[in-house]
Amino acid sequence: MKSTCERCSASLGLTDRAFICSFENTFCPQCAEQLEHRCPSCQAELVQRPARTRSPTEVPDQGFKAKLEKLLV
């Protein structure tokens, strides 16, 4: 998930409202409205991006990690 609007460079946090197209071009709500919910790059519809509560780079809980390592060994 991109952390800035591709049009105005506004910061977009993981839980902030944002809009994306099928290619994941990302826009803040204000820019999406000004663009009439159409991506300027591909002309696809801009839809609300799903919210994420944590970054995918965060380490999963240790129980999960131990199970995964056991499977991979």
All heavy atoms as TSV, in Angstrom:
chain	resi	resn	atom	element	x	y	z
A	1	MET	N	N	0.838	-1.171	0.000
A	1	MET	CA	C	0.000	0.000	0.000
A	1	MET	C	C	0.883	1.235	0.000
A	1	MET	O	O	1.826	1.321	0.777
A	1	MET	CB	C	-0.924	-0.020	1.206
A	1	MET	CG	C	-1.958	-1.126	1.077
A	1	MET	SD	S	-3.131	-1.346	2.431
A	1	MET	CE	C	-3.615	0.247	2.876
A	2	LYS	N	N	0.580	2.129	-0.878
A	2	LYS	CA	C	1.403	3.329	-1.001
A	2	LYS	C	C	1.066	4.317	0.111
A	2	LYS	O	O	-0.071	4.423	0.553
A	2	LYS	CB	C	1.199	3.952	-2.375
A	2	LYS	CG	C	1.665	2.997	-3.470
A	2	LYS	CD	C	1.370	3.531	-4.833
A	2	LYS	CE	C	1.761	2.491	-5.882
A	2	LYS	NZ	N	1.236	2.793	-7.182
A	3	SER	N	N	2.059	5.062	0.539
A	3	SER	CA	C	1.894	5.939	1.696
A	3	SER	C	C	1.666	7.407	1.331
A	3	SER	O	O	1.566	8.239	2.218
A	3	SER	CB	C	3.120	5.819	2.603
A	3	SER	OG	O	4.280	6.201	1.890
A	4	THR	N	N	1.602	7.711	0.027
A	4	THR	CA	C	1.342	9.090	-0.389
A	4	THR	C	C	0.402	9.112	-1.593
A	4	THR	O	O	0.369	8.185	-2.401
A	4	THR	CB	C	2.634	9.840	-0.774
A	4	THR	OG1	O	3.277	9.128	-1.825
A	4	THR	CG2	C	3.578	9.999	0.396
A	5	CYS	N	N	-0.325	10.205	-1.715
A	5	CYS	CA	C	-1.196	10.424	-2.866
A	5	CYS	C	C	-0.316	10.673	-4.083
A	5	CYS	O	O	0.644	11.442	-4.023
A	5	CYS	CB	C	-2.107	11.623	-2.619
A	5	CYS	SG	S	-3.114	12.094	-4.050
A	6	GLU	N	N	-0.651	10.026	-5.192
A	6	GLU	CA	C	0.168	10.157	-6.397
A	6	GLU	C	C	-0.051	11.477	-7.125
A	6	GLU	O	O	0.716	11.820	-8.015
A	6	GLU	CB	C	-0.105	8.979	-7.329
A	6	GLU	CG	C	0.328	7.689	-6.669
A	6	GLU	CD	C	0.295	6.514	-7.590
A	6	GLU	OE1	O	0.602	6.651	-8.779
A	6	GLU	OE2	O	-0.036	5.418	-7.098
A	7	ARG	N	N	-1.055	12.225	-6.714
A	7	ARG	CA	C	-1.342	13.496	-7.378
A	7	ARG	C	C	-0.811	14.686	-6.576
A	7	ARG	O	O	-0.182	15.574	-7.133
A	7	ARG	CB	C	-2.843	13.633	-7.588
A	7	ARG	CG	C	-3.245	14.841	-8.392
A	7	ARG	CD	C	-4.703	14.723	-8.789
A	7	ARG	NE	N	-5.104	15.807	-9.645
A	7	ARG	CZ	C	-6.065	16.661	-9.356
A	7	ARG	NH1	N	-6.747	16.548	-8.228
A	7	ARG	NH2	N	-6.370	17.627	-10.195
A	8	CYS	N	N	-1.066	14.687	-5.256
A	8	CYS	CA	C	-0.688	15.859	-4.453
A	8	CYS	C	C	0.377	15.556	-3.398
A	8	CYS	O	O	0.782	16.446	-2.659
A	8	CYS	CB	C	-1.920	16.455	-3.782
A	8	CYS	SG	S	-2.588	15.457	-2.426
A	9	SER	N	N	0.795	14.303	-3.294
A	9	SER	CA	C	1.815	13.854	-2.339
A	9	SER	C	C	1.388	13.937	-0.880
A	9	SER	O	O	2.228	13.930	0.013
A	9	SER	CB	C	3.128	14.621	-2.540
A	9	SER	OG	O	3.616	14.397	-3.839
A	10	ALA	N	N	0.074	13.995	-0.623
A	10	ALA	CA	C	-0.412	13.991	0.761
A	10	ALA	C	C	-0.050	12.663	1.409
A	10	ALA	O	O	-0.086	11.609	0.760
A	10	ALA	CB	C	-1.923	14.194	0.794
A	11	SER	N	N	0.301	12.704	2.674
A	11	SER	CA	C	0.657	11.505	3.411
A	11	SER	C	C	-0.599	10.672	3.673
A	11	SER	O	O	-1.639	11.207	4.066
A	11	SER	CB	C	1.313	11.902	4.727
A	11	SER	OG	O	1.651	10.756	5.457
A	12	LEU	N	N	-0.512	9.358	3.465
A	12	LEU	CA	C	-1.631	8.443	3.684
A	12	LEU	C	C	-1.176	7.314	4.598
A	12	LEU	O	O	-0.368	6.478	4.208
A	12	LEU	CB	C	-2.125	7.864	2.354
A	12	LEU	CG	C	-2.627	8.868	1.321
A	12	LEU	CD1	C	-2.818	8.197	-0.027
A	12	LEU	CD2	C	-3.913	9.504	1.807
A	13	GLY	N	N	-1.686	7.316	5.824
A	13	GLY	CA	C	-1.341	6.269	6.778
A	13	GLY	C	C	-2.098	4.985	6.485
A	13	GLY	O	O	-3.003	4.946	5.643
A	14	LEU	N	N	-1.751	3.934	7.191
A	14	LEU	CA	C	-2.371	2.627	6.972
A	14	LEU	C	C	-3.873	2.648	7.209
A	14	LEU	O	O	-4.613	1.916	6.564
A	14	LEU	CB	C	-1.732	1.578	7.884
A	14	LEU	CG	C	-0.283	1.229	7.614
A	14	LEU	CD1	C	0.239	0.273	8.679
A	14	LEU	CD2	C	-0.120	0.632	6.237
A	15	THR	N	N	-4.335	3.472	8.141
A	15	THR	CA	C	-5.762	3.511	8.457
A	15	THR	C	C	-6.471	4.704	7.826
A	15	THR	O	O	-7.673	4.861	8.006
A	15	THR	CB	C	-5.987	3.540	9.983
A	15	THR	OG1	O	-5.335	4.694	10.523
A	15	THR	CG2	C	-5.441	2.279	10.633
A	16	ASP	N	N	-5.754	5.536	7.074
A	16	ASP	CA	C	-6.372	6.704	6.429
A	16	ASP	C	C	-7.226	6.279	5.241
A	16	ASP	O	O	-6.939	5.292	4.564
A	16	ASP	CB	C	-5.304	7.684	5.939
A	16	ASP	CG	C	-4.578	8.375	7.066
A	16	ASP	OD1	O	-5.093	8.365	8.201
A	16	ASP	OD2	O	-3.487	8.911	6.813
A	17	ARG	N	N	-8.256	7.044	4.988
A	17	ARG	CA	C	-9.106	6.809	3.822
A	17	ARG	C	C	-8.324	7.188	2.565
A	17	ARG	O	O	-7.719	8.248	2.490
A	17	ARG	CB	C	-10.364	7.668	3.954
A	17	ARG	CG	C	-11.449	7.293	3.015
A	17	ARG	CD	C	-12.766	7.903	3.478
A	17	ARG	NE	N	-13.733	7.746	2.425
A	17	ARG	CZ	C	-14.301	8.744	1.770
A	17	ARG	NH1	N	-14.025	9.987	2.093
A	17	ARG	NH2	N	-15.154	8.510	0.810
A	18	ALA	N	N	-8.327	6.309	1.586
A	18	ALA	CA	C	-7.633	6.550	0.318
A	18	ALA	C	C	-8.354	5.765	-0.769
A	18	ALA	O	O	-9.163	4.879	-0.485
A	18	ALA	CB	C	-6.174	6.117	0.412
A	19	PHE	N	N	-8.045	6.079	-2.018
A	19	PHE	CA	C	-8.693	5.436	-3.159
A	19	PHE	C	C	-7.643	4.874	-4.100
A	19	PHE	O	O	-6.591	5.475	-4.292
A	19	PHE	CB	C	-9.586	6.446	-3.889
A	19	PHE	CG	C	-10.771	6.842	-3.062
A	19	PHE	CD1	C	-10.676	7.820	-2.084
A	19	PHE	CD2	C	-11.991	6.214	-3.242
A	19	PHE	CE1	C	-11.760	8.173	-1.306
A	19	PHE	CE2	C	-13.086	6.550	-2.472
A	19	PHE	CZ	C	-12.971	7.540	-1.497
A	20	ILE	N	N	-7.943	3.695	-4.683
A	20	ILE	CA	C	-7.011	3.029	-5.585
A	20	ILE	C	C	-7.736	2.542	-6.834
A	20	ILE	O	O	-8.945	2.327	-6.820
A	20	ILE	CB	C	-6.301	1.825	-4.912
A	20	ILE	CG1	C	-7.324	0.779	-4.456
A	20	ILE	CG2	C	-5.424	2.283	-3.769
A	20	ILE	CD1	C	-6.705	-0.509	-3.933
A	21	CYS	N	N	-6.970	2.350	-7.908
A	21	CYS	CA	C	-7.497	1.719	-9.117
A	21	CYS	C	C	-7.026	0.267	-9.124
A	21	CYS	O	O	-6.351	-0.174	-8.196
A	21	CYS	CB	C	-7.021	2.454	-10.367
A	21	CYS	SG	S	-5.260	2.222	-10.721
A	22	SER	N	N	-7.331	-0.466	-10.165
A	22	SER	CA	C	-6.941	-1.882	-10.221
A	22	SER	C	C	-5.422	-2.065	-10.321
A	22	SER	O	O	-4.912	-3.144	-10.056
A	22	SER	CB	C	-7.631	-2.583	-11.387
A	22	SER	OG	O	-7.279	-1.970	-12.594
A	23	PHE	N	N	-4.693	-1.017	-10.701
A	23	PHE	CA	C	-3.229	-1.074	-10.737
A	23	PHE	C	C	-2.604	-0.532	-9.456
A	23	PHE	O	O	-1.403	-0.343	-9.368
A	23	PHE	CB	C	-2.687	-0.294	-11.936
A	23	PHE	CG	C	-3.024	-0.938	-13.255
A	23	PHE	CD1	C	-4.046	-0.426	-14.042
A	23	PHE	CD2	C	-2.342	-2.054	-13.702
A	23	PHE	CE1	C	-4.366	-1.007	-15.257
A	23	PHE	CE2	C	-2.653	-2.648	-14.913
A	23	PHE	CZ	C	-3.679	-2.126	-15.696
A	24	GLU	N	N	-3.435	-0.235	-8.478
A	24	GLU	CA	C	-3.053	0.287	-7.170
A	24	GLU	C	C	-2.437	1.683	-7.217
A	24	GLU	O	O	-1.658	2.051	-6.340
A	24	GLU	CB	C	-2.166	-0.698	-6.410
A	24	GLU	CG	C	-2.904	-1.980	-6.066
A	24	GLU	CD	C	-2.118	-2.921	-5.168
A	24	GLU	OE1	O	-1.186	-2.462	-4.476
A	24	GLU	OE2	O	-2.457	-4.108	-5.173
A	25	ASN	N	N	-2.773	2.470	-8.240
A	25	ASN	CA	C	-2.449	3.890	-8.183
A	25	ASN	C	C	-3.282	4.441	-7.043
A	25	ASN	O	O	-4.456	4.103	-6.904
A	25	ASN	CB	C	-2.794	4.582	-9.502
A	25	ASN	CG	C	-1.938	4.082	-10.643
A	25	ASN	OD1	O	-0.740	3.938	-10.508
A	25	ASN	ND2	N	-2.562	3.809	-11.770
A	26	THR	N	N	-2.687	5.261	-6.196
A	26	THR	CA	C	-3.301	5.650	-4.930
A	26	THR	C	C	-3.519	7.156	-4.855
A	26	THR	O	O	-2.619	7.935	-5.186
A	26	THR	CB	C	-2.394	5.200	-3.768
A	26	THR	OG1	O	-2.140	3.803	-3.906
A	26	THR	CG2	C	-3.029	5.456	-2.427
A	27	PHE	N	N	-4.717	7.553	-4.380
A	27	PHE	CA	C	-5.081	8.961	-4.297
A	27	PHE	C	C	-5.793	9.258	-2.986
A	27	PHE	O	O	-6.521	8.404	-2.464
A	27	PHE	CB	C	-5.999	9.345	-5.474
A	27	PHE	CG	C	-5.352	9.092	-6.811
A	27	PHE	CD1	C	-5.531	7.892	-7.470
A	27	PHE	CD2	C	-4.525	10.044	-7.390
A	27	PHE	CE1	C	-4.922	7.629	-8.691
A	27	PHE	CE2	C	-3.906	9.794	-8.601
A	27	PHE	CZ	C	-4.107	8.588	-9.259
A	28	CYS	N	N	-5.588	10.466	-2.471
A	28	CYS	CA	C	-6.288	10.909	-1.271
A	28	CYS	C	C	-7.756	11.168	-1.632
A	28	CYS	O	O	-8.108	11.283	-2.815
A	28	CYS	CB	C	-5.626	12.168	-0.703
A	28	CYS	SG	S	-5.835	13.647	-1.721
A	29	PRO	N	N	-8.634	11.261	-0.649
A	29	PRO	CA	C	-10.055	11.487	-0.942
A	29	PRO	C	C	-10.322	12.764	-1.751
A	29	PRO	O	O	-11.171	12.767	-2.645
A	29	PRO	CB	C	-10.698	11.576	0.442
A	29	PRO	CG	C	-9.785	10.790	1.322
A	29	PRO	CD	C	-8.402	11.028	0.771
A	30	GLN	N	N	-9.590	13.835	-1.455
A	30	GLN	CA	C	-9.808	15.096	-2.165
A	30	GLN	C	C	-9.452	14.967	-3.646
A	30	GLN	O	O	-10.194	15.417	-4.511
A	30	GLN	CB	C	-9.005	16.236	-1.516
A	30	GLN	CG	C	-9.449	16.597	-0.120
A	30	GLN	CD	C	-8.932	15.638	0.952
A	30	GLN	OE1	O	-8.025	14.829	0.732
A	30	GLN	NE2	N	-9.544	15.703	2.128
A	31	CYS	N	N	-8.327	14.350	-3.935
A	31	CYS	CA	C	-7.918	14.182	-5.338
A	31	CYS	C	C	-8.852	13.210	-6.060
A	31	CYS	O	O	-9.202	13.433	-7.222
A	31	CYS	CB	C	-6.470	13.709	-5.424
A	31	CYS	SG	S	-5.276	15.014	-5.017
A	32	ALA	N	N	-9.265	12.136	-5.384
A	32	ALA	CA	C	-10.191	11.185	-6.007
A	32	ALA	C	C	-11.482	11.899	-6.401
A	32	ALA	O	O	-12.013	11.669	-7.495
A	32	ALA	CB	C	-10.484	10.034	-5.059
A	33	GLU	N	N	-11.958	12.763	-5.534
A	33	GLU	CA	C	-13.179	13.532	-5.831
A	33	GLU	C	C	-12.950	14.457	-7.032
A	33	GLU	O	O	-13.773	14.523	-7.944
A	33	GLU	CB	C	-13.589	14.347	-4.598
A	33	GLU	CG	C	-14.877	15.100	-4.751
A	33	GLU	CD	C	-16.093	14.197	-4.816
A	33	GLU	OE1	O	-16.092	13.128	-4.182
A	33	GLU	OE2	O	-17.055	14.566	-5.517
A	34	GLN	N	N	-11.836	15.164	-7.045
A	34	GLN	CA	C	-11.530	16.070	-8.159
A	34	GLN	C	C	-11.364	15.311	-9.476
A	34	GLN	O	O	-11.668	15.839	-10.538
A	34	GLN	CB	C	-10.258	16.872	-7.859
A	34	GLN	CG	C	-10.440	17.881	-6.743
A	34	GLN	CD	C	-9.125	18.511	-6.322
A	34	GLN	OE1	O	-8.055	18.198	-6.832
A	34	GLN	NE2	N	-9.208	19.416	-5.347
A	35	LEU	N	N	-10.903	14.070	-9.396
A	35	LEU	CA	C	-10.719	13.237	-10.588
A	35	LEU	C	C	-11.995	12.482	-10.973
A	35	LEU	O	O	-11.984	11.671	-11.895
A	35	LEU	CB	C	-9.581	12.232	-10.355
A	35	LEU	CG	C	-8.192	12.831	-10.184
A	35	LEU	CD1	C	-7.213	11.774	-9.659
A	35	LEU	CD2	C	-7.701	13.411	-11.500
A	36	GLU	N	N	-13.078	12.768	-10.241
A	36	GLU	CA	C	-14.372	12.115	-10.457
A	36	GLU	C	C	-14.250	10.593	-10.364
A	36	GLU	O	O	-14.881	9.844	-11.103
A	36	GLU	CB	C	-14.993	12.563	-11.776
A	36	GLU	CG	C	-15.278	14.055	-11.797
A	36	GLU	CD	C	-15.857	14.552	-13.108
A	36	GLU	OE1	O	-15.955	13.777	-14.073
A	36	GLU	OE2	O	-16.227	15.744	-13.145
A	37	HIS	N	N	-13.399	10.154	-9.435
A	37	HIS	CA	C	-13.169	8.736	-9.151
A	37	HIS	C	C	-12.748	7.940	-10.387
A	37	HIS	O	O	-13.118	6.786	-10.560
A	37	HIS	CB	C	-14.387	8.120	-8.455
A	37	HIS	CG	C	-14.590	8.706	-7.089
A	37	HIS	ND1	N	-13.953	8.214	-5.987
A	37	HIS	CD2	C	-15.327	9.758	-6.657
A	37	HIS	CE1	C	-14.292	8.927	-4.929
A	37	HIS	NE2	N	-15.121	9.871	-5.314
A	38	ARG	N	N	-11.920	8.567	-11.236
A	38	ARG	CA	C	-11.319	7.912	-12.405
A	38	ARG	C	C	-9.818	8.112	-12.329
A	38	ARG	O	O	-9.322	9.225	-12.150
A	38	ARG	CB	C	-11.816	8.515	-13.721
A	38	ARG	CG	C	-13.218	8.164	-14.061
A	38	ARG	CD	C	-13.278	6.780	-14.681
A	38	ARG	NE	N	-14.650	6.299	-14.633
A	38	ARG	CZ	C	-14.987	5.022	-14.579
A	38	ARG	NH1	N	-14.073	4.097	-14.576
A	38	ARG	NH2	N	-16.233	4.664	-14.536
A	39	CYS	N	N	-9.069	7.041	-12.487
A	39	CYS	CA	C	-7.614	7.111	-12.449
A	39	CYS	C	C	-7.119	7.849	-13.695
A	39	CYS	O	O	-7.481	7.470	-14.818
A	39	CYS	CB	C	-7.031	5.710	-12.401
A	39	CYS	SG	S	-5.221	5.699	-12.439
A	40	PRO	N	N	-6.268	8.859	-13.532
A	40	PRO	CA	C	-5.755	9.580	-14.700
A	40	PRO	C	C	-4.768	8.746	-15.530
A	40	PRO	O	O	-4.568	9.029	-16.709
A	40	PRO	CB	C	-5.064	10.804	-14.101
A	40	PRO	CG	C	-4.720	10.407	-12.707
A	40	PRO	CD	C	-5.790	9.435	-12.278
A	41	SER	N	N	-4.192	7.705	-14.946
A	41	SER	CA	C	-3.230	6.875	-15.667
A	41	SER	C	C	-3.898	5.822	-16.542
A	41	SER	O	O	-3.505	5.624	-17.687
A	41	SER	CB	C	-2.297	6.172	-14.683
A	41	SER	OG	O	-1.577	7.118	-13.936
A	42	CYS	N	N	-4.908	5.145	-15.981
A	42	CYS	CA	C	-5.508	4.016	-16.710
A	42	CYS	C	C	-7.004	4.174	-16.975
A	42	CYS	O	O	-7.604	3.314	-17.591
A	42	CYS	CB	C	-5.245	2.713	-15.957
A	42	CYS	SG	S	-6.078	2.618	-14.361
A	43	GLN	N	N	-7.588	5.244	-16.471
A	43	GLN	CA	C	-9.015	5.537	-16.626
A	43	GLN	C	C	-9.930	4.570	-15.887
A	43	GLN	O	O	-11.135	4.579	-16.071
A	43	GLN	CB	C	-9.415	5.623	-18.107
A	43	GLN	CG	C	-8.653	6.668	-18.895
A	43	GLN	CD	C	-8.733	8.050	-18.254
A	43	GLN	OE1	O	-9.804	8.534	-17.936
A	43	GLN	NE2	N	-7.588	8.684	-18.055
A	44	ALA	N	N	-9.376	3.708	-15.044
A	44	ALA	CA	C	-10.183	2.771	-14.258
A	44	ALA	C	C	-10.868	3.514	-13.113
A	44	ALA	O	O	-10.472	4.610	-12.725
A	44	ALA	CB	C	-9.310	1.651	-13.701
A	45	GLU	N	N	-11.880	2.880	-12.562
A	45	GLU	CA	C	-12.605	3.439	-11.425
A	45	GLU	C	C	-11.705	3.454	-10.195
A	45	GLU	O	O	-10.957	2.508	-9.946
A	45	GLU	CB	C	-13.841	2.579	-11.158
A	45	GLU	CG	C	-14.645	3.028	-9.972
A	45	GLU	CD	C	-15.817	2.099	-9.683
A	45	GLU	OE1	O	-15.833	0.956	-10.194
A	45	GLU	OE2	O	-16.695	2.518	-8.937
A	46	LEU	N	N	-11.782	4.536	-9.429
A	46	LEU	CA	C	-11.084	4.599	-8.147
A	46	LEU	C	C	-12.059	4.156	-7.066
A	46	LEU	O	O	-13.156	4.684	-6.964
A	46	LEU	CB	C	-10.596	6.024	-7.857
A	46	LEU	CG	C	-9.524	6.559	-8.786
A	46	LEU	CD1	C	-9.231	8.023	-8.469
A	46	LEU	CD2	C	-8.251	5.731	-8.694
A	47	VAL	N	N	-11.661	3.161	-6.287
A	47	VAL	CA	C	-12.488	2.639	-5.204
A	47	VAL	C	C	-11.752	2.801	-3.885
A	47	VAL	O	O	-10.528	2.939	-3.850
A	47	VAL	CB	C	-12.858	1.155	-5.428
A	47	VAL	CG1	C	-13.693	0.992	-6.690
A	47	VAL	CG2	C	-11.618	0.290	-5.518
A	48	GLN	N	N	-12.524	2.765	-2.801
A	48	GLN	CA	C	-11.899	2.952	-1.498
A	48	GLN	C	C	-10.941	1.810	-1.199
A	48	GLN	O	O	-11.271	0.638	-1.362
A	48	GLN	CB	C	-12.952	3.053	-0.402
A	48	GLN	CG	C	-12.353	3.487	0.907
A	48	GLN	CD	C	-13.408	3.948	1.896
A	48	GLN	OE1	O	-14.491	4.345	1.521
A	48	GLN	NE2	N	-13.059	3.896	3.155
A	49	ARG	N	N	-9.751	2.192	-0.762
A	49	ARG	CA	C	-8.700	1.224	-0.427
A	49	ARG	C	C	-9.060	0.545	0.892
A	49	ARG	O	O	-9.530	1.179	1.824
A	49	ARG	CB	C	-7.389	1.993	-0.283
A	49	ARG	CG	C	-6.218	1.216	0.238
A	49	ARG	CD	C	-4.991	2.070	0.342
A	49	ARG	NE	N	-4.991	2.861	1.562
A	49	ARG	CZ	C	-3.973	3.612	1.956
A	49	ARG	NH1	N	-2.904	3.710	1.214
A	49	ARG	NH2	N	-4.045	4.304	3.067
A	50	PRO	N	N	-8.835	-0.764	0.998
A	50	PRO	CA	C	-9.101	-1.430	2.278
A	50	PRO	C	C	-8.145	-0.924	3.351
A	50	PRO	O	O	-6.983	-0.644	3.061
A	50	PRO	CB	C	-8.867	-2.916	1.986
A	50	PRO	CG	C	-8.053	-2.943	0.745
A	50	PRO	CD	C	-8.329	-1.673	-0.008
A	51	ALA	N	N	-8.643	-0.790	4.556
A	51	ALA	CA	C	-7.811	-0.323	5.669
A	51	ALA	C	C	-6.936	-1.468	6.159
A	51	ALA	O	O	-7.303	-2.638	6.083
A	51	ALA	CB	C	-8.687	0.180	6.801
A	52	ARG	N	N	-5.770	-1.125	6.620
A	52	ARG	CA	C	-4.844	-2.117	7.159
A	52	ARG	C	C	-4.435	-1.638	8.551
A	52	ARG	O	O	-4.136	-0.473	8.742
A	52	ARG	CB	C	-3.630	-2.230	6.242
A	52	ARG	CG	C	-2.740	-3.400	6.563
A	52	ARG	CD	C	-1.605	-3.487	5.586
A	52	ARG	NE	N	-2.003	-4.267	4.422
A	52	ARG	CZ	C	-1.268	-4.381	3.337
A	52	ARG	NH1	N	-0.124	-3.753	3.253
A	52	ARG	NH2	N	-1.672	-5.114	2.331
A	53	THR	N	N	-4.414	-2.539	9.514
A	53	THR	CA	C	-4.095	-2.136	10.882
A	53	THR	C	C	-2.622	-2.220	11.210
A	53	THR	O	O	-2.177	-1.668	12.197
A	53	THR	CB	C	-4.876	-2.990	11.899
A	53	THR	OG1	O	-4.566	-4.365	11.659
A	53	THR	CG2	C	-6.372	-2.762	11.758
A	54	ARG	N	N	-1.866	-2.950	10.383
A	54	ARG	CA	C	-0.424	-3.034	10.624
A	54	ARG	C	C	0.297	-3.184	9.293
A	54	ARG	O	O	-0.279	-3.571	8.281
A	54	ARG	CB	C	-0.070	-4.180	11.552
A	54	ARG	CG	C	-0.393	-5.523	10.974
A	54	ARG	CD	C	-0.043	-6.630	11.932
A	54	ARG	NE	N	-0.054	-7.860	11.151
A	54	ARG	CZ	C	0.196	-9.035	11.604
A	54	ARG	NH1	N	0.502	-9.181	12.866
A	54	ARG	NH2	N	0.158	-10.093	10.837
A	55	SER	N	N	1.555	-2.923	9.321
A	55	SER	CA	C	2.381	-3.025	8.131
A	55	SER	C	C	2.693	-4.487	7.828
A	55	SER	O	O	2.913	-5.281	8.746
A	55	SER	CB	C	3.682	-2.255	8.353
A	55	SER	OG	O	4.574	-2.513	7.300
A	56	PRO	N	N	2.740	-4.870	6.553
A	56	PRO	CA	C	3.090	-6.253	6.224
A	56	PRO	C	C	4.533	-6.599	6.569
A	56	PRO	O	O	4.906	-7.768	6.594
A	56	PRO	CB	C	2.850	-6.332	4.720
A	56	PRO	CG	C	2.928	-4.937	4.238
A	56	PRO	CD	C	2.466	-4.074	5.381
A	57	THR	N	N	5.349	-5.602	6.858
A	57	THR	CA	C	6.743	-5.863	7.218
A	57	THR	C	C	6.924	-6.123	8.709
A	57	THR	O	O	8.019	-6.463	9.146
A	57	THR	CB	C	7.647	-4.697	6.790
A	57	THR	OG1	O	7.198	-3.507	7.443
A	57	THR	CG2	C	7.632	-4.526	5.290
A	58	GLU	N	N	5.844	-5.955	9.504
A	58	GLU	CA	C	5.948	-6.245	10.926
A	58	GLU	C	C	6.158	-7.743	11.125
A	58	GLU	O	O	5.655	-8.564	10.376
A	58	GLU	CB	C	4.678	-5.816	11.661
A	58	GLU	CG	C	4.529	-4.326	11.776
A	58	GLU	CD	C	3.248	-3.946	12.500
A	58	GLU	OE1	O	2.756	-4.733	13.321
A	58	GLU	OE2	O	2.745	-2.858	12.218
A	59	VAL	N	N	6.877	-8.097	12.152
A	59	VAL	CA	C	7.149	-9.507	12.453
A	59	VAL	C	C	5.875	-10.139	13.004
A	59	VAL	O	O	5.265	-9.606	13.915
A	59	VAL	CB	C	8.295	-9.627	13.479
A	59	VAL	CG1	C	8.518	-11.072	13.875
A	59	VAL	CG2	C	9.555	-9.003	12.924
A	60	PRO	N	N	5.452	-11.292	12.445
A	60	PRO	CA	C	4.279	-11.972	12.994
A	60	PRO	C	C	4.569	-12.481	14.397
A	60	PRO	O	O	5.733	-12.561	14.802
A	60	PRO	CB	C	4.030	-13.120	12.026
A	60	PRO	CG	C	5.281	-13.278	11.254
A	60	PRO	CD	C	6.035	-11.982	11.323
A	61	ASP	N	N	3.504	-12.831	15.120
A	61	ASP	CA	C	3.727	-13.315	16.482
A	61	ASP	C	C	4.630	-14.550	16.462
A	61	ASP	O	O	4.689	-15.285	15.496
A	61	ASP	CB	C	2.399	-13.590	17.196
A	61	ASP	CG	C	1.675	-14.790	16.629
A	61	ASP	OD1	O	2.159	-15.918	16.846
A	61	ASP	OD2	O	0.630	-14.607	15.972
A	62	GLN	N	N	5.330	-14.748	17.543
A	62	GLN	CA	C	6.358	-15.796	17.606
A	62	GLN	C	C	5.794	-17.197	17.397
A	62	GLN	O	O	6.455	-18.062	16.850
A	62	GLN	CB	C	7.118	-15.705	18.935
A	62	GLN	CG	C	7.957	-14.444	19.050
A	62	GLN	CD	C	8.963	-14.304	17.930
A	62	GLN	OE1	O	9.679	-15.238	17.594
A	62	GLN	NE2	N	9.032	-13.136	17.322
A	63	GLY	N	N	4.566	-17.450	17.843
A	63	GLY	CA	C	3.968	-18.767	17.650
A	63	GLY	C	C	3.840	-19.097	16.173
A	63	GLY	O	O	4.160	-20.203	15.727
A	64	PHE	N	N	3.397	-18.131	15.392
A	64	PHE	CA	C	3.257	-18.320	13.955
A	64	PHE	C	C	4.622	-18.533	13.314
A	64	PHE	O	O	4.806	-19.416	12.491
A	64	PHE	CB	C	2.547	-17.119	13.325
A	64	PHE	CG	C	2.477	-17.188	11.828
A	64	PHE	CD1	C	1.557	-18.001	11.203
A	64	PHE	CD2	C	3.351	-16.446	11.047
A	64	PHE	CE1	C	1.501	-18.090	9.820
A	64	PHE	CE2	C	3.307	-16.519	9.665
A	64	PHE	CZ	C	2.375	-17.342	9.050
A	65	LYS	N	N	5.588	-17.721	13.724
A	65	LYS	CA	C	6.930	-17.819	13.158
A	65	LYS	C	C	7.544	-19.191	13.446
A	65	LYS	O	O	8.134	-19.817	12.565
A	65	LYS	CB	C	7.818	-16.713	13.721
A	65	LYS	CG	C	9.183	-16.652	13.089
A	65	LYS	CD	C	9.978	-15.479	13.624
A	65	LYS	CE	C	11.346	-15.437	12.995
A	65	LYS	NZ	N	12.169	-14.355	13.525
A	66	ALA	N	N	7.371	-19.703	14.656
A	66	ALA	CA	C	7.919	-21.011	15.014
A	66	ALA	C	C	7.273	-22.114	14.185
A	66	ALA	O	O	7.957	-23.024	13.707
A	66	ALA	CB	C	7.711	-21.274	16.506
A	67	LYS	N	N	5.960	-22.044	13.979
A	67	LYS	CA	C	5.265	-23.041	13.165
A	67	LYS	C	C	5.748	-22.989	11.719
A	67	LYS	O	O	5.966	-24.030	11.090
A	67	LYS	CB	C	3.751	-22.810	13.216
A	67	LYS	CG	C	3.135	-23.171	14.543
A	67	LYS	CD	C	1.653	-22.847	14.536
A	67	LYS	CE	C	1.052	-23.045	15.907
A	67	LYS	NZ	N	-0.358	-22.653	15.946
A	68	LEU	N	N	5.925	-21.792	11.199
A	68	LEU	CA	C	6.387	-21.631	9.823
A	68	LEU	C	C	7.799	-22.196	9.660
A	68	LEU	O	O	8.083	-22.916	8.710
A	68	LEU	CB	C	6.352	-20.158	9.416
A	68	LEU	CG	C	6.730	-19.834	7.989
A	68	LEU	CD1	C	5.783	-20.536	7.021
A	68	LEU	CD2	C	6.690	-18.328	7.755
A	69	GLU	N	N	8.695	-21.898	10.606
A	69	GLU	CA	C	10.061	-22.409	10.522
A	69	GLU	C	C	10.076	-23.937	10.582
A	69	GLU	O	O	10.843	-24.579	9.879
A	69	GLU	CB	C	10.901	-21.810	11.650
A	69	GLU	CG	C	11.254	-20.367	11.424
A	69	GLU	CD	C	11.963	-19.722	12.593
A	69	GLU	OE1	O	11.986	-20.320	13.709
A	69	GLU	OE2	O	12.485	-18.610	12.412
A	70	LYS	N	N	9.206	-24.524	11.408
A	70	LYS	CA	C	9.131	-25.982	11.523
A	70	LYS	C	C	8.695	-26.594	10.194
A	70	LYS	O	O	9.222	-27.630	9.768
A	70	LYS	CB	C	8.158	-26.354	12.631
A	70	LYS	CG	C	8.104	-27.827	12.928
A	70	LYS	CD	C	7.175	-28.101	14.089
A	70	LYS	CE	C	7.087	-29.603	14.341
A	70	LYS	NZ	N	6.176	-29.901	15.456
A	71	LEU	N	N	7.751	-25.942	9.500
A	71	LEU	CA	C	7.283	-26.452	8.222
A	71	LEU	C	C	8.348	-26.352	7.139
A	71	LEU	O	O	8.419	-27.198	6.249
A	71	LEU	CB	C	6.035	-25.689	7.772
A	71	LEU	CG	C	4.757	-25.971	8.540
A	71	LEU	CD1	C	3.676	-24.994	8.124
A	71	LEU	CD2	C	4.302	-27.402	8.312
A	72	LEU	N	N	9.164	-25.321	7.202
A	72	LEU	CA	C	10.162	-25.077	6.165
A	72	LEU	C	C	11.438	-25.894	6.345
A	72	LEU	O	O	12.243	-25.974	5.431
A	72	LEU	CB	C	10.490	-23.586	6.097
A	72	LEU	CG	C	9.335	-22.687	5.670
A	72	LEU	CD1	C	9.746	-21.230	5.766
A	72	LEU	CD2	C	8.877	-23.019	4.270
A	73	VAL	N	N	11.631	-26.457	7.496
A	73	VAL	CA	C	12.858	-27.227	7.782
A	73	VAL	C	C	12.743	-28.644	7.315
A	73	VAL	O	O	11.887	-29.261	6.999
A	73	VAL	CB	C	13.213	-27.195	9.285
A	73	VAL	CG1	C	14.375	-28.083	9.596
A	73	VAL	CG2	C	13.502	-25.784	9.682
